[in-house]
Amino acid sequence: MLLRCCRRCAKGWPPNVITQNGEAAAVLVDPTEYERLLEVIEMLKIIRQSEDDVQKSRVHSVEDARKKLVRARTEVVGRAHIIVDALLKRIERLKRLPLRGSPVPEIDDIGFQDFRQTIHQGYRIIYRSDTSTVYVLAVLYQRRDIRTVMMVRAVRK
């Protein structure tokens, strides 16, 4: 019986519930589905941490992010200040049109569309908004893996 369930899992069948005395005792899923479930659980933990960060004011409002970028602009050399200025303008526009950004694909697939992003010159501005405030969670180089960044930040706290 167990071998038949394993074969079904390998063929992509839905998870098999194994019962004992008429009650669920275990669930048998294929390894790919198991890995996906672990990723979803990890992302839910990170999102819960992000919610906590917003409530405890550990994220930056658009204004705070703008101030940090202005400070950073004074510390950069060469043409980098042009990129910082452009990012500041993009962040300012989020105040007027917060829903203009797209959902963050790494977490959109698990149903969290309230985290959004806008991309400019190879940088991602990750943000979240409520009725009156836009919270900038991160400004990242576009090739950085958002899941890794969020996990590192969650571990640091």
N, CA, C and O atoms as a GROMACS GRO file, in nm:
protein
  628
    1MET      N    1   0.082  -0.120   0.000
    1MET     CA    2   0.000   0.000   0.000
    1MET      C    3   0.087   0.127   0.000
    1MET      O    4   0.063   0.219  -0.077
    2LEU      N    5   0.188   0.129   0.087
    2LEU     CA    6   0.277   0.244   0.094
    2LEU      C    7   0.354   0.261  -0.037
    2LEU      O    8   0.372   0.373  -0.085
    3LEU      N    9   0.398   0.150  -0.093
    3LEU     CA   10   0.471   0.156  -0.219
    3LEU      C   11   0.382   0.214  -0.330
    3LEU      O   12   0.431   0.291  -0.413
    4ARG      N   13   0.255   0.179  -0.333
    4ARG     CA   14   0.162   0.232  -0.433
    4ARG      C   15   0.147   0.384  -0.414
    4ARG      O   16   0.145   0.459  -0.512
    5CYS      N   17   0.138   0.429  -0.290
    5CYS     CA   18   0.127   0.573  -0.263
    5CYS      C   19   0.252   0.646  -0.310
    5CYS      O   20   0.244   0.756  -0.366
    6CYS      N   21   0.369   0.585  -0.286
    6CYS     CA   22   0.495   0.646  -0.329
    6CYS      C   23   0.500   0.659  -0.481
    6CYS      O   24   0.543   0.761  -0.534
    7ARG      N   25   0.456   0.557  -0.549
    7ARG     CA   26   0.454   0.560  -0.696
    7ARG      C   27   0.361   0.670  -0.746
    7ARG      O   28   0.392   0.740  -0.843
    8ARG      N   29   0.246   0.686  -0.681
    8ARG     CA   30   0.153   0.791  -0.721
    8ARG      C   31   0.215   0.929  -0.702
    8ARG      O   32   0.200   1.017  -0.787
    9CYS      N   33   0.283   0.948  -0.590
    9CYS     CA   34   0.350   1.076  -0.565
    9CYS      C   35   0.452   1.104  -0.673
    9CYS      O   36   0.462   1.217  -0.722
   10ALA      N   37   0.529   1.003  -0.710
   10ALA     CA   38   0.631   1.019  -0.813
   10ALA      C   39   0.569   1.058  -0.948
   10ALA      O   40   0.635   1.123  -1.029
   11LYS      N   41   0.445   1.020  -0.971
   11LYS     CA   42   0.377   1.053  -1.096
   11LYS      C   43   0.305   1.187  -1.090
   11LYS      O   44   0.239   1.227  -1.185
   12GLY      N   45   0.317   1.256  -0.977
   12GLY     CA   46   0.256   1.388  -0.965
   12GLY      C   47   0.114   1.389  -0.911
   12GLY      O   48   0.044   1.489  -0.921
   13TRP      N   49   0.071   1.278  -0.854
   13TRP     CA   50  -0.063   1.273  -0.795
   13TRP      C   51  -0.069   1.366  -0.675
   13TRP      O   52   0.034   1.406  -0.622
   14PRO      N   53  -0.190   1.401  -0.632
   14PRO     CA   54  -0.204   1.485  -0.512
   14PRO      C   55  -0.148   1.413  -0.389
   14PRO      O   56  -0.130   1.291  -0.391
   15PRO      N   57  -0.120   1.486  -0.284
   15PRO     CA   58  -0.068   1.424  -0.161
   15PRO      C   59  -0.160   1.312  -0.112
   15PRO      O   60  -0.282   1.319  -0.126
   16ASN      N   61  -0.100   1.210  -0.053
   16ASN     CA   62  -0.174   1.096   0.003
   16ASN      C   63  -0.180   1.109   0.154
   16ASN      O   64  -0.077   1.124   0.220
   17VAL      N   65  -0.298   1.102   0.209
   17VAL     CA   66  -0.317   1.105   0.354
   17VAL      C   67  -0.316   0.961   0.404
   17VAL      O   68  -0.395   0.878   0.360
   18ILE      N   69  -0.225   0.933   0.495
   18ILE     CA   70  -0.215   0.800   0.554
   18ILE      C   71  -0.288   0.804   0.688
   18ILE      O   72  -0.259   0.889   0.773
   19THR      N   73  -0.381   0.713   0.706
   19THR     CA   74  -0.462   0.714   0.828
   19THR      C   75  -0.424   0.599   0.921
   19THR      O   76  -0.368   0.497   0.881
   20GLN      N   77  -0.456   0.621   1.045
   20GLN     CA   78  -0.436   0.519   1.148
   20GLN      C   79  -0.561   0.524   1.236
   20GLN      O   80  -0.591   0.626   1.297
   21ASN      N   81  -0.632   0.413   1.243
   21ASN     CA   82  -0.757   0.406   1.319
   21ASN      C   83  -0.857   0.513   1.271
   21ASN      O   84  -0.930   0.570   1.351
   22GLY      N   85  -0.857   0.537   1.141
   22GLY     CA   86  -0.953   0.630   1.083
   22GLY      C   87  -0.917   0.776   1.094
   22GLY      O   88  -0.996   0.861   1.052
   23GLU      N   89  -0.800   0.809   1.149
   23GLU     CA   90  -0.758   0.948   1.162
   23GLU      C   91  -0.628   0.970   1.085
   23GLU      O   92  -0.545   0.880   1.075
   24ALA      N   93  -0.612   1.090   1.030
   24ALA     CA   94  -0.491   1.122   0.956
   24ALA      C   95  -0.369   1.109   1.048
   24ALA      O   96  -0.366   1.166   1.157
   25ALA      N   97  -0.270   1.034   1.002
   25ALA     CA   98  -0.148   1.015   1.080
   25ALA      C   99  -0.027   1.075   1.010
   25ALA      O  100   0.069   1.115   1.075
   26ALA      N  101  -0.032   1.082   0.876
   26ALA     CA  102   0.080   1.137   0.800
   26ALA      C  103   0.029   1.176   0.662
   26ALA      O  104  -0.077   1.131   0.617
   27VAL      N  105   0.108   1.259   0.594
   27VAL     CA  106   0.076   1.297   0.457
   27VAL      C  107   0.201   1.270   0.374
   27VAL      O  108   0.311   1.310   0.410
   28LEU      N  109   0.182   1.201   0.264
   28LEU     CA  110   0.290   1.166   0.174
   28LEU      C  111   0.283   1.256   0.052
   28LEU      O  112   0.184   1.255  -0.021
   29VAL      N  113   0.389   1.336   0.030
   29VAL     CA  114   0.396   1.426  -0.085
   29VAL      C  115   0.527   1.402  -0.158
   29VAL      O  116   0.623   1.351  -0.100
   30ASP      N  117   0.530   1.439  -0.286
   30ASP     CA  118   0.654   1.422  -0.361
   30ASP      C  119   0.756   1.526  -0.314
   30ASP      O  120   0.717   1.630  -0.261
   31PRO      N  121   0.886   1.501  -0.334
   31PRO     CA  122   0.990   1.591  -0.284
   31PRO      C  123   0.978   1.735  -0.336
   31PRO      O  124   1.006   1.830  -0.262
   32THR      N  125   0.937   1.752  -0.461
   32THR     CA  126   0.924   1.888  -0.516
   32THR      C  127   0.816   1.965  -0.441
   32THR      O  128   0.836   2.082  -0.406
   33GLU      N  129   0.704   1.902  -0.417
   33GLU     CA  130   0.595   1.967  -0.343
   33GLU      C  131   0.638   1.997  -0.199
   33GLU      O  132   0.604   2.102  -0.145
   34TYR      N  133   0.712   1.905  -0.139
   34TYR     CA  134   0.761   1.926  -0.003
   34TYR      C  135   0.853   2.048   0.003
   34TYR      O  136   0.840   2.131   0.094
   35GLU      N  137   0.945   2.060  -0.093
   35GLU     CA  138   1.034   2.176  -0.097
   35GLU      C  139   0.955   2.304  -0.116
   35GLU      O  140   0.986   2.406  -0.054
   36ARG      N  141   0.854   2.300  -0.202
   36ARG     CA  142   0.771   2.418  -0.225
   36ARG      C  143   0.699   2.458  -0.096
   36ARG      O  144   0.688   2.577  -0.064
   37LEU      N  145   0.648   2.359  -0.024
   37LEU     CA  146   0.580   2.388   0.103
   37LEU      C  147   0.676   2.449   0.205
   37LEU      O  148   0.638   2.541   0.278
   38LEU      N  149   0.798   2.400   0.209
   38LEU     CA  150   0.897   2.458   0.300
   38LEU      C  151   0.926   2.603   0.264
   38LEU      O  152   0.940   2.688   0.352
   39GLU      N  153   0.936   2.633   0.133
   39GLU     CA  154   0.958   2.771   0.090
   39GLU      C  155   0.841   2.860   0.130
   39GLU      O  156   0.861   2.972   0.176
   40VAL      N  157   0.720   2.810   0.112
   40VAL     CA  158   0.602   2.889   0.149
   40VAL      C  159   0.603   2.917   0.298
   40VAL      O  160   0.574   3.030   0.340
   41ILE      N  161   0.634   2.818   0.378
   41ILE     CA  162   0.640   2.836   0.524
   41ILE      C  163   0.745   2.941   0.560
   41ILE      O  164   0.721   3.027   0.644
   42GLU      N  165   0.861   2.932   0.496
   42GLU     CA  166   0.969   3.028   0.523
   42GLU      C  167   0.926   3.168   0.483
   42GLU      O  168   0.953   3.264   0.556
   43MET      N  169   0.861   3.182   0.368
   43MET     CA  170   0.816   3.314   0.325
   43MET      C  171   0.708   3.368   0.419
   43MET      O  172   0.704   3.488   0.447
   44LEU      N  173   0.620   3.281   0.467
   44LEU     CA  174   0.518   3.327   0.563
   44LEU      C  175   0.582   3.378   0.691
   44LEU      O  176   0.536   3.477   0.748
   45LYS      N  177   0.690   3.312   0.735
   45LYS     CA  178   0.761   3.361   0.854
   45LYS      C  179   0.820   3.498   0.828
   45LYS      O  180   0.814   3.587   0.913
   46ILE      N  181   0.879   3.515   0.710
   46ILE     CA  182   0.941   3.643   0.674
   46ILE      C  183   0.834   3.752   0.664
   46ILE      O  184   0.855   3.865   0.710
   47ILE      N  185   0.721   3.718   0.605
   47ILE     CA  186   0.613   3.816   0.592
   47ILE      C  187   0.558   3.853   0.730
   47ILE      O  188   0.527   3.970   0.755
   48ARG      N  189   0.546   3.755   0.818
   48ARG     CA  190   0.501   3.783   0.955
   48ARG      C  191   0.600   3.879   1.022
   48ARG      O  192   0.559   3.971   1.092
   49GLN      N  193   0.731   3.857   1.000
   49GLN     CA  194   0.832   3.945   1.056
   49GLN      C  195   0.819   4.085   0.996
   49GLN      O  196   0.834   4.184   1.067
   50SER      N  197   0.789   4.092   0.865
   50SER     CA  198   0.772   4.222   0.801
   50SER      C  199   0.653   4.296   0.860
   50SER      O  200   0.659   4.417   0.883
   51GLU      N  201   0.544   4.224   0.883
   51GLU     CA  202   0.426   4.286   0.945
   51GLU      C  203   0.463   4.341   1.083
   51GLU      O  204   0.424   4.452   1.120
   52ASP      N  205   0.540   4.264   1.158
   52ASP     CA  206   0.584   4.307   1.291
   52ASP      C  207   0.674   4.430   1.279
   52ASP      O  208   0.665   4.522   1.360
   53ASP      N  209   0.761   4.431   1.177
   53ASP     CA  210   0.849   4.546   1.155
   53ASP      C  211   0.768   4.673   1.129
   53ASP      O  212   0.803   4.780   1.179
   54VAL      N  213   0.662   4.661   1.050
   54VAL     CA  214   0.577   4.778   1.022
   54VAL      C  215   0.511   4.826   1.150
   54VAL      O  216   0.511   4.946   1.178
   55GLN      N  217   0.456   4.735   1.229
   55GLN     CA  218   0.389   4.773   1.353
   55GLN      C  219   0.485   4.836   1.453
   55GLN      O  220   0.446   4.926   1.528
   56LYS      N  221   0.610   4.790   1.454
   56LYS     CA  222   0.707   4.842   1.550
   56LYS      C  223   0.796   4.951   1.490
   56LYS      O  224   0.900   4.985   1.546
   57SER      N  225   0.753   5.005   1.377
   57SER     CA  226   0.823   5.116   1.311
   57SER      C  227   0.969   5.084   1.278
   57SER      O  228   1.056   5.169   1.292
   58ARG      N  229   0.994   4.962   1.235
   58ARG     CA  230   1.130   4.924   1.197
   58ARG      C  231   1.148   4.926   1.045
   58ARG      O  232   1.247   4.874   0.994
   59VAL      N  233   1.053   4.984   0.974
   59VAL     CA  234   1.067   5.004   0.830
   59VAL      C  235   1.068   5.154   0.805
   59VAL      O  236   1.039   5.233   0.894
   60HIS      N  237   1.101   5.191   0.685
   60HIS     CA  238   1.115   5.332   0.654
   60HIS      C  239   0.998   5.381   0.571
   60HIS      O  240   0.958   5.318   0.474
   61SER      N  241   0.944   5.494   0.611
   61SER     CA  242   0.843   5.557   0.530
   61SER      C  243   0.912   5.612   0.405
   61SER      O  244   1.035   5.613   0.397
   62VAL      N  245   0.834   5.657   0.310
   62VAL     CA  246   0.893   5.716   0.190
   62VAL      C  247   0.984   5.832   0.228
   62VAL      O  248   1.092   5.847   0.173
   63GLU      N  249   0.939   5.912   0.322
   63GLU     CA  250   1.019   6.028   0.363
   63GLU      C  251   1.152   5.984   0.427
   63GLU      O  252   1.256   6.042   0.397
   64ASP      N  253   1.147   5.884   0.514
   64ASP     CA  254   1.271   5.834   0.576
   64ASP      C  255   1.365   5.776   0.472
   64ASP      O  256   1.486   5.799   0.476
   65ALA      N  257   1.309   5.700   0.378
   65ALA     CA  258   1.392   5.641   0.273
   65ALA      C  259   1.455   5.751   0.188
   65ALA      O  260   1.572   5.742   0.150
   66ARG      N  261   1.378   5.855   0.160
   66ARG     CA  262   1.430   5.967   0.083
   66ARG      C  263   1.547   6.033   0.156
   66ARG      O  264   1.649   6.065   0.095
   67LYS      N  265   1.531   6.054   0.287
   67LYS     CA  266   1.639   6.115   0.365
   67LYS      C  267   1.765   6.029   0.363
   67LYS      O  268   1.876   6.081   0.350
   68LYS      N  269   1.747   5.898   0.376
   68LYS     CA  270   1.863   5.808   0.373
   68LYS      C  271   1.932   5.813   0.237
   68LYS      O  272   2.055   5.815   0.229
   69LEU      N  273   1.853   5.816   0.131
   69LEU     CA  274   1.913   5.822  -0.002
   69LEU      C  275   1.982   5.956  -0.026
   69LEU      O  276   2.084   5.961  -0.093
   70VAL      N  277   1.926   6.065   0.028
   70VAL     CA  278   1.991   6.195   0.016
   70VAL      C  279   2.126   6.192   0.087
   70VAL      O  280   2.225   6.242   0.034
   71ARG      N  281   2.129   6.133   0.206
   71ARG     CA  282   2.257   6.120   0.278
   71ARG      C  283   2.355   6.034   0.198
   71ARG      O  284   2.473   6.066   0.189
   72ALA      N  285   2.303   5.926   0.140
   72ALA     CA  286   2.389   5.837   0.062
   72ALA      C  287   2.444   5.910  -0.060
   72ALA      O  288   2.558   5.887  -0.100
   73ARG      N  289   2.363   5.996  -0.119
   73ARG     CA  290   2.407   6.070  -0.238
   73ARG      C  291   2.528   6.155  -0.207
   73ARG      O  292   2.617   6.169  -0.291
   74THR      N  293   2.533   6.213  -0.087
   74THR     CA  294   2.647   6.296  -0.052
   74THR      C  295   2.774   6.214  -0.031
   74THR      O  296   2.884   6.268  -0.033
   75GLU      N  297   2.758   6.084  -0.011
   75GLU     CA  298   2.873   5.998   0.014
   75GLU      C  299   2.924   5.927  -0.111
   75GLU      O  300   3.031   5.866  -0.108
   76VAL      N  301   2.851   5.935  -0.221
   76VAL     CA  302   2.892   5.865  -0.342
   76VAL      C  303   2.971   5.956  -0.434
   76VAL      O  304   2.964   6.079  -0.425
   77VAL      N  305   3.046   5.894  -0.521
   77VAL     CA  306   3.128   5.972  -0.615
   77VAL      C  307   3.086   5.941  -0.757
   77VAL      O  308   3.012   5.846  -0.784
   78GLY      N  309   3.136   6.022  -0.848
   78GLY     CA  310   3.109   5.997  -0.989
   78GLY      C  311   2.964   6.016  -1.025
   78GLY      O  312   2.897   6.107  -0.976
   79ARG      N  313   2.915   5.928  -1.113
   79ARG     CA  314   2.779   5.940  -1.165
   79ARG      C  315   2.675   5.870  -1.078
   79ARG      O  316   2.557   5.871  -1.112
   80ALA      N  317   2.715   5.812  -0.968
   80ALA     CA  318   2.620   5.740  -0.883
   80ALA      C  319   2.510   5.831  -0.831
   80ALA      O  320   2.397   5.785  -0.809
   81HIS      N  321   2.541   5.959  -0.811
   81HIS     CA  322   2.438   6.050  -0.761
   81HIS      C  323   2.321   6.063  -0.858
   81HIS      O  324   2.209   6.094  -0.816
   82ILE      N  325   2.345   6.041  -0.986
   82ILE     CA  326   2.238   6.047  -1.085
   82ILE      C  327   2.137   5.935  -1.060
   82ILE      O  328   2.016   5.956  -1.066
   83ILE      N  329   2.189   5.815  -1.032
   83ILE     CA  330   2.101   5.702  -1.003
   83ILE      C  331   2.024   5.726  -0.874
   83ILE      O  332   1.904   5.700  -0.867
   84VAL      N  333   2.093   5.776  -0.772
   84VAL     CA  334   2.026   5.804  -0.645
   84VAL      C  335   1.915   5.907  -0.665
   84VAL      O  336   1.805   5.892  -0.610
   85ASP      N  337   1.941   6.012  -0.742
   85ASP     CA  338   1.838   6.112  -0.769
   85ASP      C  339   1.718   6.050  -0.840
   85ASP      O  340   1.603   6.079  -0.806
   86ALA      N  341   1.744   5.964  -0.937
   86ALA     CA  342   1.635   5.900  -1.010
   86ALA      C  343   1.554   5.809  -0.917
   86ALA      O  344   1.431   5.804  -0.927
   87LEU      N  345   1.622   5.738  -0.827
   87LEU     CA  346   1.551   5.653  -0.732
   87LEU      C  347   1.465   5.736  -0.637
   87LEU      O  348   1.354   5.697  -0.602
   88LEU      N  349   1.517   5.851  -0.596
   88LEU     CA  350   1.440   5.941  -0.510
   88LEU      C  351   1.312   5.988  -0.580
   88LEU      O  352   1.206   5.993  -0.519
   89LYS      N  353   1.324   6.023  -0.708
   89LYS     CA  354   1.206   6.066  -0.783
   89LYS      C  355   1.104   5.953  -0.794
   89LYS      O  356   0.984   5.975  -0.781
   90ARG      N  357   1.154   5.833  -0.818
   90ARG     CA  358   1.064   5.717  -0.830
   90ARG      C  359   0.992   5.693  -0.697
   90ARG      O  360   0.872   5.663  -0.696
   91ILE      N  361   1.064   5.705  -0.586
   91ILE     CA  362   1.002   5.687  -0.454
   91ILE      C  363   0.898   5.795  -0.428
   91ILE      O  364   0.791   5.766  -0.374
   92GLU      N  365   0.928   5.917  -0.466
   92GLU     CA  366   0.831   6.026  -0.448
   92GLU      C  367   0.702   5.997  -0.524
   92GLU      O  368   0.593   6.026  -0.475
   93ARG      N  369   0.712   5.940  -0.644
   93ARG     CA  370   0.594   5.908  -0.724
   93ARG      C  371   0.507   5.802  -0.658
   93ARG      O  372   0.386   5.796  -0.681
   94LEU      N  373   0.569   5.717  -0.575
   94LEU     CA  374   0.492   5.613  -0.507
   94LEU      C  375   0.385   5.672  -0.415
   94LEU      O  376   0.282   5.610  -0.392
   95LYS      N  377   0.410   5.792  -0.364
   95LYS     CA  378   0.311   5.857  -0.279
   95LYS      C  379   0.180   5.879  -0.354
   95LYS      O  380   0.072   5.861  -0.298
   96ARG      N  381   0.191   5.918  -0.481
   96ARG     CA  382   0.072   5.947  -0.561
   96ARG      C  383   0.008   5.822  -0.619
   96ARG      O  384  -0.115   5.813  -0.628
   97LEU      N  385   0.090   5.725  -0.659
   97LEU     CA  386   0.039   5.606  -0.726
   97LEU      C  387   0.100   5.479  -0.667
   97LEU      O  388   0.178   5.412  -0.734
   98PRO      N  389   0.065   5.445  -0.543
   98PRO     CA  390   0.130   5.330  -0.479
   98PRO      C  391   0.098   5.196  -0.544
   98PRO      O  392   0.177   5.102  -0.532
   99LEU      N  393  -0.014   5.185  -0.612
   99LEU     CA  394  -0.050   5.057  -0.674
   99LEU      C  395   0.008   5.041  -0.814
   99LEU      O  396  -0.015   4.940  -0.880
  100ARG      N  397   0.083   5.139  -0.859
  100ARG     CA  398   0.142   5.133  -0.993
  100ARG      C  399   0.247   5.023  -1.003
  100ARG      O  400   0.263   4.963  -1.109
  101GLY      N  401   0.316   4.997  -0.896
  101GLY     CA  402   0.419   4.892  -0.898
  101GLY      C  403   0.358   4.754  -0.915
  101GLY      O  404   0.238   4.734  -0.895
  102SER      N  405   0.442   4.661  -0.952
  102SER     CA  406   0.394   4.524  -0.972
  102SER      C  407   0.415   4.442  -0.845
  102SER      O  408   0.499   4.476  -0.762
  103PRO      N  409   0.338   4.334  -0.830
  103PRO     CA  410   0.362   4.245  -0.716
  103PRO      C  411   0.504   4.188  -0.723
  103PRO      O  412   0.559   4.171  -0.832
  104VAL      N  413   0.563   4.158  -0.609
  104VAL     CA  414   0.697   4.099  -0.605
  104VAL      C  415   0.681   3.952  -0.643
  104VAL      O  416   0.618   3.876  -0.569
  105PRO      N  417   0.737   3.910  -0.757
  105PRO     CA  418   0.709   3.774  -0.806
  105PRO      C  419   0.752   3.663  -0.711
  105PRO      O  420   0.688   3.557  -0.708
  106GLU      N  421   0.857   3.684  -0.634
  106GLU     CA  422   0.903   3.579  -0.544
  106GLU      C  423   0.803   3.546  -0.435
  106GLU      O  424   0.802   3.435  -0.382
  107ILE      N  425   0.719   3.643  -0.400
  107ILE     CA  426   0.619   3.615  -0.296
  107ILE      C  427   0.477   3.628  -0.346
  107ILE      O  428   0.383   3.591  -0.277
  108ASP      N  429   0.460   3.680  -0.466
  108ASP     CA  430   0.327   3.691  -0.525
  108ASP      C  431   0.266   3.553  -0.548
  108ASP      O  432   0.145   3.535  -0.535
  109ASP      N  433   0.352   3.455  -0.584
  109ASP     CA  434   0.301   3.321  -0.615
  109ASP      C  435   0.243   3.250  -0.494
  109ASP      O  436   0.179   3.145  -0.508
  110ILE      N  437   0.265   3.304  -0.374
  110ILE     CA  438   0.203   3.243  -0.256
  110ILE      C  439   0.093   3.333  -0.199
  110ILE      O  440   0.049   3.314  -0.085
  111GLY      N  441   0.049   3.430  -0.280
  111GLY     CA  442  -0.070   3.506  -0.246
  111GLY      C  443  -0.049   3.635  -0.170
  111GLY      O  444  -0.144   3.687  -0.111
  112PHE      N  445   0.072   3.689  -0.168
  112PHE     CA  446   0.096   3.813  -0.095
  112PHE      C  447   0.121   3.926  -0.194
  112PHE      O  448   0.235   3.958  -0.227
  113GLN      N  449   0.012   3.986  -0.240
  113GLN     CA  450   0.022   4.091  -0.340
  113GLN      C  451   0.031   4.229  -0.279
  113GLN      O  452   0.039   4.328  -0.352
  114ASP      N  453   0.029   4.240  -0.146
  114ASP     CA  454   0.040   4.372  -0.086
  114ASP      C  455   0.185   4.421  -0.083
  114ASP      O  456   0.209   4.538  -0.053
  115PHE      N  457   0.280   4.334  -0.112
  115PHE     CA  458   0.419   4.374  -0.128
  115PHE      C  459   0.438   4.402  -0.277
  115PHE      O  460   0.411   4.316  -0.361
  116ARG      N  461   0.486   4.521  -0.309
  116ARG     CA  462   0.498   4.560  -0.449
  116ARG      C  463   0.640   4.607  -0.477
  116ARG      O  464   0.720   4.629  -0.386
  117GLN      N  465   0.668   4.622  -0.605
  117GLN     CA  466   0.800   4.668  -0.645
  117GLN      C  467   0.789   4.758  -0.765
  117GLN      O  468   0.697   4.748  -0.846
  118THR      N  469   0.885   4.847  -0.775
  118THR     CA  470   0.903   4.924  -0.897
  118THR      C  471   1.050   4.914  -0.930
  118THR      O  472   1.135   4.913  -0.841
  119ILE      N  473   1.081   4.906  -1.057
  119ILE     CA  474   1.219   4.883  -1.101
  119ILE      C  475   1.265   5.004  -1.180
  119ILE      O  476   1.194   5.055  -1.267
  120HIS      N  477   1.387   5.048  -1.149
  120HIS     CA  478   1.444   5.162  -1.219
  120HIS      C  479   1.594   5.144  -1.232
  120HIS      O  480   1.664   5.126  -1.133
  121GLN      N  481   1.644   5.147  -1.355
  121GLN     CA  482   1.786   5.139  -1.386
  121GLN      C  483   1.857   5.026  -1.311
  121GLN      O  484   1.966   5.045  -1.257
  122GLY      N  485   1.795   4.910  -1.308
  122GLY     CA  486   1.859   4.794  -1.246
  122GLY      C  487   1.842   4.784  -1.095
  122GLY      O  488   1.904   4.700  -1.032
  123TYR      N  489   1.757   4.870  -1.037
  123TYR     CA  490   1.732   4.866  -0.894
  123TYR      C  491   1.585   4.838  -0.869
  123TYR      O  492   1.498   4.885  -0.943
  124ARG      N  493   1.558   4.762  -0.764
  124ARG     CA  494   1.421   4.731  -0.724
  124ARG      C  495   1.389   4.807  -0.597
  124ARG      O  496   1.463   4.801  -0.499
  125ILE      N  497   1.279   4.877  -0.599
  125ILE     CA  498   1.229   4.942  -0.478
  125ILE      C  499   1.113   4.854  -0.431
  125ILE      O  500   1.009   4.847  -0.496
  126ILE      N  501   1.132   4.787  -0.318
  126ILE     CA  502   1.031   4.698  -0.261
  126ILE      C  503   0.955   4.779  -0.157
  126ILE      O  504   1.015   4.840  -0.068
  127TYR      N  505   0.823   4.779  -0.168
  127TYR     CA  506   0.745   4.861  -0.076
  127TYR      C  507   0.609   4.798  -0.049
  127TYR      O  508   0.568   4.700  -0.112
  128ARG      N  509   0.542   4.857   0.048
  128ARG     CA  510   0.409   4.816   0.088
  128ARG      C  511   0.334   4.942   0.124
  128ARG      O  512   0.394   5.038   0.173
  129SER      N  513   0.205   4.945   0.101
  129SER     CA  514   0.132   5.067   0.134
  129SER      C  515   0.000   5.033   0.203
  129SER      O  516  -0.058   4.926   0.184
  130ASP      N  517  -0.043   5.129   0.284
  130ASP     CA  518  -0.178   5.119   0.340
  130ASP      C  519  -0.254   5.241   0.288
  130ASP      O  520  -0.212   5.301   0.189
  131THR      N  521  -0.361   5.277   0.351
  131THR     CA  522  -0.444   5.385   0.298
  131THR      C  523  -0.375   5.521   0.298
  131THR      O  524  -0.409   5.608   0.218
  132SER      N  525  -0.278   5.542   0.388
  132SER     CA  526  -0.219   5.675   0.398
  132SER      C  527  -0.067   5.679   0.385
  132SER      O  528  -0.010   5.788   0.371
  133THR      N  529   0.001   5.566   0.390
  133THR     CA  530   0.146   5.565   0.395
  133THR      C  531   0.203   5.460   0.302
  133THR      O  532   0.147   5.351   0.286
  134VAL      N  533   0.315   5.494   0.240
  134VAL     CA  534   0.392   5.397   0.162
  134VAL      C  535   0.517   5.366   0.243
  134VAL      O  536   0.591   5.457   0.281
  135TYR      N  537   0.542   5.237   0.269
  135TYR     CA  538   0.659   5.194   0.345
  135TYR      C  539   0.760   5.134   0.249
  135TYR      O  540   0.732   5.033   0.184
  136VAL      N  541   0.878   5.196   0.240
  136VAL     CA  542   0.984   5.141   0.156
  136VAL      C  543   1.058   5.038   0.240
  136VAL      O  544   1.118   5.072   0.342
  137LEU      N  545   1.053   4.914   0.197
  137LEU     CA  546   1.117   4.806   0.271
  137LEU      C  547   1.262   4.787   0.230
  137LEU      O  548   1.346   4.752   0.312
  138ALA      N  549   1.291   4.810   0.102
  138ALA     CA  550   1.428   4.791   0.055
  138ALA      C  551   1.446   4.855  -0.081
  138ALA      O  552   1.353   4.864  -0.161
  139VAL      N  553   1.569   4.900  -0.107
  139VAL     CA  554   1.612   4.939  -0.240
  139VAL      C  555   1.730   4.848  -0.270
  139VAL      O  556   1.835   4.857  -0.206
  140LEU      N  557   1.712   4.759  -0.368
  140LEU     CA  558   1.811   4.654  -0.394
  140LEU      C  559   1.853   4.653  -0.539
  140LEU      O  560   1.778   4.692  -0.628
  141TYR      N  561   1.974   4.608  -0.561
  141TYR     CA  562   2.017   4.584  -0.697
  141TYR      C  563   1.927   4.475  -0.754
  141TYR      O  564   1.899   4.376  -0.686
  142GLN      N  565   1.882   4.491  -0.875
  142GLN     CA  566   1.778   4.404  -0.932
  142GLN      C  567   1.815   4.256  -0.932
  142GLN      O  568   1.726   4.172  -0.920
  143ARG      N  569   1.940   4.222  -0.945
  143ARG     CA  570   1.980   4.082  -0.952
  143ARG      C  571   1.987   4.014  -0.815
  143ARG      O  572   2.003   3.892  -0.808
  144ARG      N  573   1.975   4.089  -0.709
  144ARG     CA  574   1.978   4.028  -0.576
  144ARG      C  575   1.851   3.948  -0.553
  144ARG      O  576   1.742   3.989  -0.592
  145ASP      N  577   1.868   3.834  -0.491
  145ASP     CA  578   1.755   3.746  -0.461
  145ASP      C  579   1.681   3.798  -0.339
  145ASP      O  580   1.736   3.801  -0.229
  146ILE      N  581   1.558   3.839  -0.358
  146ILE     CA  582   1.480   3.901  -0.249
  146ILE      C  583   1.459   3.805  -0.133
  146ILE      O  584   1.458   3.848  -0.018
  147ARG      N  585   1.442   3.678  -0.162
  147ARG     CA  586   1.420   3.582  -0.053
  147ARG      C  587   1.542   3.576   0.038
  147ARG      O  588   1.529   3.574   0.161
  148THR      N  589   1.660   3.573  -0.022
  148THR     CA  590   1.783   3.570   0.058
  148THR      C  591   1.796   3.696   0.142
  148THR      O  592   1.829   3.690   0.260
  149VAL      N  593   1.770   3.810   0.081
  149VAL     CA  594   1.779   3.938   0.153
  149VAL      C  595   1.682   3.939   0.271
  149VAL      O  596   1.720   3.979   0.381
  150MET      N  597   1.558   3.897   0.248
  150MET     CA  598   1.458   3.898   0.354
  150MET      C  599   1.495   3.800   0.465
  150MET      O  600   1.475   3.830   0.583
  151MET      N  601   1.550   3.685   0.429
  151MET     CA  602   1.589   3.587   0.531
  151MET      C  603   1.704   3.640   0.616
  151MET      O  604   1.705   3.624   0.738
  152VAL      N  605   1.801   3.703   0.551
  152VAL     CA  606   1.914   3.760   0.625
  152VAL      C  607   1.865   3.867   0.720
  152VAL      O  608   1.910   3.873   0.835
  153ARG      N  609   1.774   3.951   0.675
  153ARG     CA  610   1.720   4.057   0.762
  153ARG      C  611   1.640   3.998   0.877
  153ARG      O  612   1.648   4.048   0.990
  154ALA      N  613   1.565   3.891   0.851
  154ALA     CA  614   1.486   3.828   0.957
  154ALA      C  615   1.577   3.765   1.061
  154ALA      O  616   1.547   3.770   1.180
  155VAL      N  617   1.688   3.706   1.017
  155VAL     CA  618   1.781   3.643   1.110
  155VAL      C  619   1.850   3.748   1.195
  155VAL      O  620   1.872   3.726   1.314
  156ARG      N  621   1.884   3.862   1.136
  156ARG     CA  622   1.952   3.968   1.209
  156ARG      C  623   1.869   4.022   1.324
  156ARG      O  624   1.924   4.067   1.425
  157LYS      N  625   1.737   4.017   1.310
  157LYS     CA  626   1.650   4.075   1.413
  157LYS      C  627   1.633   3.976   1.519
  157LYS      O  628   1.563   4.002   1.617
   0.00000   0.00000   0.00000
